Protein backbone atom coordinates (compact mmCIF):
# COMPACT_ATOMS: atom_id res chain seq x y z
CA UNK A 1 0.00 0.00 0.00
CA UNK A 2 1.23 3.46 -0.91
CA UNK A 3 0.39 6.89 0.51
CA UNK A 4 -1.66 7.89 -2.54
CA UNK A 5 -3.77 4.74 -2.19
CA UNK A 6 -4.98 5.57 1.35
CA UNK A 7 -8.68 6.35 1.59
CA UNK A 8 -10.98 6.89 4.58
CA UNK A 9 -13.30 4.02 5.49
CA UNK A 10 -16.63 3.98 3.63
CA UNK A 11 -19.11 6.19 5.49
CA UNK A 12 -16.45 7.90 7.61
CA UNK A 13 -16.68 11.17 5.68
CA UNK A 14 -20.02 12.73 4.85
CA UNK A 15 -20.64 15.61 2.46
CA UNK A 16 -21.12 19.04 4.05
CA UNK A 17 -24.75 20.06 4.54
CA UNK A 18 -25.39 23.13 2.38
CA UNK A 19 -27.96 25.04 4.41
CA UNK A 20 -30.04 27.90 3.06
CA UNK A 21 -30.42 26.34 -0.42
CA UNK A 22 -33.97 25.41 -0.91
CA UNK A 23 -37.64 25.75 -0.06
CA UNK A 24 -39.21 25.85 3.38
CA UNK A 25 -36.70 25.08 6.14
CA UNK A 26 -33.66 25.12 3.80
CA UNK A 27 -31.85 22.28 5.57
CA UNK A 28 -32.00 23.89 9.04
CA UNK A 29 -34.86 21.94 10.51
CA UNK A 30 -38.09 23.61 11.59
CA UNK A 31 -38.57 26.45 14.07
CA UNK A 32 -36.30 27.21 16.99
CA UNK A 33 -33.19 29.31 17.37
CA UNK A 34 -31.06 27.22 15.02
CA UNK A 35 -33.45 27.79 12.13
CA UNK A 36 -33.17 31.57 12.31
CA UNK A 37 -30.50 33.68 10.63
CA UNK A 38 -27.79 34.58 13.13
CA UNK A 39 -29.24 31.91 15.41
CA UNK A 40 -26.20 31.07 17.51
CA UNK A 41 -25.03 32.15 20.95
CA UNK A 42 -21.84 34.12 21.36
CA UNK A 43 -18.58 32.36 22.24
CA UNK A 44 -18.78 33.48 25.91
CA UNK A 45 -22.41 32.58 26.47
CA UNK A 46 -22.85 30.12 29.34
CA UNK A 47 -26.58 29.41 29.27
CA UNK A 48 -27.50 32.59 31.12
CA UNK A 49 -25.00 31.99 33.94
CA UNK A 50 -22.72 35.00 34.53
CA UNK A 51 -19.85 34.30 32.08
CA UNK A 52 -16.36 33.60 33.38
CA UNK A 53 -15.06 36.71 31.62
CA UNK A 54 -17.44 38.89 33.67
CA UNK A 55 -16.78 37.03 36.92
CA UNK A 56 -13.06 37.82 36.85
CA UNK A 57 -11.78 41.18 38.16
CA UNK A 58 -10.64 43.86 35.73
CA UNK A 59 -6.97 43.89 34.83
CA UNK A 60 -6.12 47.35 36.02
CA UNK A 61 -3.38 49.67 34.83
CA UNK A 62 -1.63 49.47 31.50
CA UNK A 63 1.52 48.03 29.93
CA UNK A 64 4.19 50.57 29.12
CA UNK A 65 5.41 49.64 25.63
CA UNK A 66 8.57 51.74 26.08
CA UNK A 67 9.73 49.93 29.25
CA UNK A 68 13.32 48.72 29.16
CA UNK A 69 13.93 45.46 31.06
CA UNK A 70 17.21 45.07 32.96
CA UNK A 71 18.70 41.83 34.25
CA UNK A 72 19.63 42.39 37.90
CA UNK A 73 23.07 41.20 39.02
CA UNK A 74 24.16 41.68 42.63
CA UNK A 75 27.67 42.85 43.54
CA UNK A 76 28.39 39.66 45.54
CA UNK A 77 28.12 37.55 42.37
CA UNK A 78 31.13 39.41 40.92
CA UNK A 79 33.50 37.87 43.53
CA UNK A 80 34.06 34.86 41.21
CA UNK A 81 36.15 36.98 38.80
CA UNK A 82 39.93 37.45 39.19
CA UNK A 83 41.25 40.54 40.97
CA UNK A 84 41.91 43.42 38.57
CA UNK A 85 39.94 41.89 35.67
CA UNK A 86 37.41 43.69 33.51
CA UNK A 87 33.90 42.31 33.88
CA UNK A 88 31.74 43.06 30.83
CA UNK A 89 28.71 41.41 29.28
CA UNK A 90 30.81 38.72 27.58
CA UNK A 91 32.42 37.72 30.89
CA UNK A 92 29.02 37.61 32.62
CA UNK A 93 27.70 35.28 29.90
CA UNK A 94 30.75 33.00 30.17
CA UNK A 95 30.28 32.83 33.95
CA UNK A 96 26.61 31.89 33.49
CA UNK A 97 25.33 34.96 35.35
CA UNK A 98 23.33 36.22 32.35
CA UNK A 99 22.11 34.27 29.32
CA UNK A 100 22.91 36.61 26.44
CA UNK A 101 25.05 39.64 25.62
CA UNK A 102 21.91 41.28 24.25
CA UNK A 103 20.41 41.53 27.75
CA UNK A 104 20.65 44.87 29.50
CA UNK A 105 22.33 44.55 32.90
CA UNK A 106 21.94 46.57 36.08
CA UNK A 107 24.39 45.96 38.91
CA UNK A 108 22.72 46.08 42.33
CA UNK A 109 24.40 46.54 45.72
CA UNK A 110 23.41 43.40 47.64
CA UNK A 111 26.37 41.65 49.30
CA UNK A 112 30.05 42.57 49.55
CA UNK A 113 32.71 42.90 46.85
CA UNK A 114 36.16 41.76 48.01
CA UNK A 115 38.18 42.43 44.83
CA UNK A 116 39.06 45.44 42.72
CA UNK A 117 37.25 45.00 39.39
CA UNK A 118 36.41 47.15 36.40
CA UNK A 119 32.72 46.47 35.89
CA UNK A 120 31.01 47.43 32.62
CA UNK A 121 27.18 47.41 32.64
CA UNK A 122 24.22 49.42 31.41
CA UNK A 123 23.25 50.74 34.85
CA UNK A 124 24.45 50.74 38.46
CA UNK A 125 22.57 51.38 41.66
CA UNK A 126 24.16 54.02 43.92
CA UNK A 127 25.08 51.41 46.54
CA UNK A 128 26.63 49.08 43.94
CA UNK A 129 28.75 51.91 42.50
CA UNK A 130 29.91 52.83 46.03
CA UNK A 131 30.87 49.22 46.88
CA UNK A 132 32.77 48.71 43.62
CA UNK A 133 34.74 51.93 44.11
CA UNK A 134 35.31 51.16 47.83
CA UNK A 135 36.93 47.84 46.79
CA UNK A 136 39.31 49.79 44.55
CA UNK A 137 37.54 49.10 41.25
CA UNK A 138 35.58 51.23 38.82
CA UNK A 139 32.01 51.18 37.47
CA UNK A 140 31.75 51.98 33.75
CA UNK A 141 28.35 52.54 32.11
CA UNK A 142 28.04 51.12 28.59
N, C-alpha and C positions, 0 to 999 in steps of 0.2 A: 504494500500500500504506500502511496506517495501523498505528499501534502496536498497536491491539487485534486486528489481523489476523495478527500475527506468531505463528508456531507453530514448535516445534522440528522438525527433520527426522524423518521416519518412522523409528522404530527407535532414535532417539538417546536417548530416555528409557524406562527399563524400570520396571515396578512393583516396589516394595520387596518383598523376600522376607520373608514373615511366618513366622519360625522358631518352633518349639515349638507348632505347631497341628496336630497330627495323629498318626497311628499310627507305630509303629516309630521311624525316625530323625528325624522331625519337621522335615524340611527342612535338617538339619545335616550330612547325609552320614553315613557309618557309621564307627564307632570313632574313635580318636584324640583328641587334646586338644581340638580344636575342637568335637567332638560333646558334650563334657561341660558341665555347668553350671559357670559361672565359669571356663571353659577358655580364658583369655587370659593372656598374660604382662603383668607390670606395665609402666608407661611407661618405667622406667629399665633394664629387662632388656636385656642385650646378648649373649644367647646363651651365658651362662655366663662370659663375659669379665668381669673386675672392672669394674663400671660407672664411667663418667666421674665421677659424683658422689662415689664412694668413693675415686677416685684423687687427687682434689684435696685440698689441705690444709684443715684446719678454718679457718673465719674466726673468729679469736680476739677476745676483748674484747666490748664491747657498744656500742650507740649511745645516747648520752645525749640523751633527748628534750627536755630542758630547756636544751640548749646554745643560747647566743645568738651568732650569727655577726656579726662586725664586718668591715667593709671597711677594709683598711689603707691609709692615705695618709701618705706620708713628708713631713717638714717641707720638704724641698727643692722639692717640687711646689707649695708655697704662694707661691714667689717670683714667680709670674706675676700675682699680684694687686697692685693699687695700694697704695702706702704709706699706712698709717692706715685702710685699709678694714676692714670687718667681713666675715669669711669664715664663712658658715654653710652649711647643707646645700644651699640654693637656689643659692648662688654656686658651690659645688663641682659641682653638676649642670650649670649653664650653662657652666662651664669644661671639662666633659667628663671630670672626674676620677672622679666616681661616676655611676652610671646613673639612680638614683632617689632622691628625698628620703626614701623609706621605708627605705632602707638605714641600718644603724647604722654609724657611722664611728669609727675609732680613729686618732688621729694618732700616728705613730711618729717617732723621732728621727734617721732617716738623712738625712745631708746638712746643709747650712747654710741658715739663714734670714737674709736680708740686710735685711729690712724689718720695721717695727713693724706688726703686725696684731692685730686682735682675732679670735681663732679660736674658733668655737663647734662642739663635737663631742660625741659621747657619752662618749668616753674619751680619755685622753692617757697616753702612756708618760712616765715620770719624765724621761727625757732630752729628749723633745719639749717638755714643759712648761718645762724649764730653758732650752732654746734659744729658745723663743718669748718668754719673759720677758727673756732676755739681749738680745734684739733690740729690746726696748722695748715689746713687745706684751703681750697677756694671753690666757690660755687659760680659756675658759668652758665648763663641762660642761653639756650640755642635760639 
